[in-house]
């Protein structure tokens, strides 16, 4: 770390506290600095573990949807039209949940939003196990989606606000790594359980585990950044003292003088003028939407696409499972690189490689080639999940508006995903399977250009 980091803490904290009195600004600045440089403690590790556990269940719940829909169709329990409604209901719930979590998290507190979401998706998933028909199951999916969408917004942002500035990217990416292990886990569970006992035991298990995690998370503390911005300095100080149980790195950083700090501060001020809230929101919306649309277009439809290429259901589930093993590998790569080389140097190339492998997948004519290209495409998509959704998007915004802006970006992504089942379904019938991967490549290129040109680098800078 250098004196740049210290200067960034003071600079960003002051901008967050804009409009407050000088004394209040100093208090907010002090809380922000202490959180940024507190060494990791047992309480911090507990927060990370509980967030990761909730995100893992969230990921499993999201990704079993396509297998449940296909299983229901193959047993004539549902129709194609009902499956489209079922999948769209889940994405609609994700959209509404993302927006609600943003407003509740910013106005009522992170902890309130954080607990409600797990109760919603666990409870409605459990109820869905006993649905008598596809219409009731779709309603339960809508309710579960409210919690699933909220978990995505609150989980990553919670870790973002508690993590030390120097290792924030690594911790958020580790949570993403754990969460996205849910992709191959979900595929394995579907491939093993559904052919034997149907999808209902999956929903029961997810509901029960979610209830256990909800109970364990009952004493997770409120974000001290949020408390400070809302004038609750004593409560914030009490939590920060627990975070500082292992000491602080601030004095070590402040002791190192850096003559270039003045120039860096001047450059950062210029950057802030050129990157208004509107531009940051645009970058977040495009990057998050592109990441989600490309990921869900591939992972949610790959079993169906493989079947259309002549592979039976059982084989397609195992083939897609092998491809999805690229998800944790991609998250691991993101967690290693983010703090070392910077956010944009990871995100921009990852979008570029997603475009390349999307086109390469469309050109494959063999199962082995499809598995290899599918694995590489999945890996790139989940480098983006770990980088954009888990780390970069929350870092673009100040504490006062972070949950709302991240929630809005995720809501736009989910709105597009609501339409995806109908759009992809039409593309498969009217244009062919290759069109899906060409579309993934085009979306990835657009996001690469927007992030590369308009995005600001947030690595090792205080989030305020």
Beta strands, then each sheet from edge to edge (+ up, - down):
end
